[in-house]
């Protein structure tokens, strides 16, 4: 049986994720509330890296909300791309961070699947920073996070969460396409925001 806490957290996060994919600013405050609920849920099932991730998300949702509202000299932040040079150091740094944090969790806690849990944490942080900056590549990182999250949450009995993360995987594909279309349209228009 799915706990009411898991249902509530997933309803709010689903709304937030769909709104983010549609480039809607209300994604941020709804996400903050959902993250609080997920932090409690993940603590209950010993996914400590995911608890820390939710705390990070609460802070970055507030920052992202402000950035999207007035991050480009008082105008809404446009969708842009991340350069290959940036990605060339971000990805390896993420892999190293996964190994280090996974080892810490493995050594000092009773964390379940510490390296997989750490991968969700680290690459979600990267994806969140890209999302806050409205970078198109955020959706590639969310695809990776969702791919790893589905079996992790399923293995902890969080079946609804696992199913929704599978749906988020599809949402990330659709959102990647939608943001690409919006960015192309915006760049074709003079003074587009």
N, C-alpha and C positions, 0 to 999 in steps of 0.2 A: 504494500500500500504506500502510495506517495504521500509524504508529509506535507501539511499545509504550508510550512515554511518553504519547502522546495517549489511548490506550485506558485506561491506568491513571488519568489525571487525570479523564477523563470518567466512569469507573465510580464513583470516589469522589464527584465533584461531583453525579452523578445521585442517589446515595444521600442525600447531604446536602440537596439541593433537595427531594426527595420527603419527607424527614423534616421539613424546615422547613414544607412545605405541610400536613403533618399535625400541626403544632404540637408537634414532638418535640424535646426538648433535645439529643439526640445529634447533631442536625444540625450543631451548632457545631464539635465536635472533628473530625468526619469532614471537614467543610468546610476546616478548617485544613490538613489533609494534602493534600487535593485542590488547594488554592490554591498550595501550594509547587510541586507538579508543573506546574500551569498557568503559573506564573511562568517556569519554565525553558522550557516549550514556546513561550510567546509571545515570549520573548527570541530564540529561535531563528528566528522568522519576522518579526522587526522590528516587532512590535506593542508598542511601548514603553509606551504609556498603559495597555495591558492588563497589562503587567508590574507597573507601579506599583499598578494596581488590585488585583492579587493580593496584594501586600505589605500594602496597606490592609486587605484582607479577612482576612488572617492575624491582624492586631491586633484588628480588630473582632469576629472570631469568638470570640476569648478574652473580650472585653468582653461580647459578646452572651450567651455561655454563663453568665457570672456574673450578668448582669441578669435573664435568664430564671429563674435559680435563686432569686434573692433580691432582685429589684429593687423590690418593692412592700412596703417595711418588713418584710423577711424572708420575705414570701410570694411565690409565683410571680407574675410580671407578667401582668396580664390583657390581653386583646385590647381595644384602644380605637381610636377614629377620630382622624384628623388634621383639625383645623378648616380651614374654607375660607380664613380669613385667613392661616394658615400656608402653605397651598398657593399662595395668590396671590402670595407673594414667593418661595417655593421654586422654582417652575417658571421664572420669568424669571431668577432668579439662576443657575439651572442652564444656561439658554441662553447667558447671558453668559460663564459659566465655560467652556462648550464652545468658544465663539469664541476666548477668550483662550488656553486651553491648546492648542487646535488650531493657532493661529497660532504659538505657541512651538514645537510639534513640527514644523510645516511649515518654519519658519525655521532651526531649529538641529539637526535630525536628518534621517535618511533614512527617517523613519517612512512606512509605507504607510497611505494614507487617514487623514491626521492628524485631520481634523475628525470623521469617523465614529468613529474610534478614541476620540477625546476624548468624544464623546457617550456611548459605552459606559461610559467611565470615570466621567464626572460623574453620569449618571443611575443608575449602579450604586451609587455612593456614597450618593446620596439614598435609593435603595431600601434599602440596607443599614442606614442609620440608622433608617429607619422600621421595618425588620424587627427590629432590636435593641430597639426600644421596643414591639414587638408592635402596630404600627399597621396597621389593615386596608388602608390605601391603598398599602402596600408593593407589593401585587400588581399594581396599575396601572402602577407604575414598572417592575416586572420585565417586564411585557408590552411596554413601550416598549423596554427594553434588549434583550430577546430578539428583537424585530422587527428591530432594527438589526444585531444580532450575526450573525444567520443569513447574510445575504449577505456580510458582512465576512469571516467565517471561511471560508466557501465560496470566496471569491475568493483566499484565501491557501493553498488546498489542504488546509484542515483540515476534510475532508468529514464525518468522524464528529462532530466538534464542532458543525458547522453543523446536522447532523441532530438532534443531541441538544438544541441550543438551540431548534429548532423544537418538540421534545417539551416543553421547559421552558416554552414559550409556552402550550401546552395545560395543563401543570401549574399555571402561574400563574392561568389562568382557574378551574380546579378549586379551587385553594387559596384564591382570593379568595372563592369561594362557601362553602367549608368553614369558613374563618375567620369569615365573616359568620354562619353558622349557630351556630358555637361562641360567638361574642360575644353573639348573641341569647339563647342558652340560659343563658349565665353571668349576663346582666343580669336574667333572669327569676327567678333563684334568690337568696334572701337569703344574704349572706356568700359568694357564689360567687367562686372564684378562677380 
